[in-house]
Amino acid sequence: MKKTSITISFDEEKLSALKMYLTQRGVQVESELERSLETLYTKTVPAGVREFIEMKSGNTPKPAPPVKKPRPSPSSAVGAGGQEVQNG
């Protein structure tokens, strides 16, 4: 795919500190920004549109990650057995 550039403004001192700490980890700001943008793209753009863009660019679409279904919470033991407590 053809790449484009994005220009943003960011505080110079903050960027300098960020670069210093990322360099200690062996990481560059640009690579972290690319990864963050890719995550934002995947989270925001519907899967069908992403697949269309991949096919249009001649790439094989990547399978969508499996959707995590929430697990049902275990039922509480309190009040189990269908017995009601009566005050009186």
Secondary structure, DSSP 4 states (H G I P E B T S, - for coil): -----------HHHHHHHHHHHHHTT--HHHHHHHHHHHHHHHHS-HHHHHHHHHHTTPPPPPPPPPPPPPPPPPPSTTTTSPPP---
